[in-house]
Amino acid sequence: QVRLVEFGGGFVQPGGSLRLSCAASGSALSFYAMGWYRQAPGKQRELVALSISGGNTNYGDPVKGRFTISMGNAKNTVYLQMNSLKPEDTAVYYCKAVSWSGTADWGQGTQVTVSS
């Protein structure tokens, strides 16, 4: 059983920055991939950023050049540095971890609100 806990959401003005953290605990010590998705009201959940074991990263088009994903040294923590935030970045951000067997686990989500 994997438990994912997110930290760092909140309220920020346009152009500001936030850093999200997600820590995994439980049976898994490392993951095939860890990353972030988001869901705005009335919209489908979408990829924000994904870090894949071996160093590959994928970013959703809306955040390329503004957001950066990174892994902690223990490889069971993932961070999302969000810069130049826009109102359209407002959403609930979910942490996702994919095990080496392909099982996916999700965090409970953290709200990010970008507004003036």
Secondary structure, DSSP 8 states (H G I E B T S, - for coil): -EEEEEE--EEE-TT--EEEEEEEEES-S--SEEEEEEE-TTS--EEEEEEETTTEEEE-GGGTTTEEEEE-TTSSEEEEEE-S--GGG-EEEEEEEE-TTS-EEE---EEEEE--
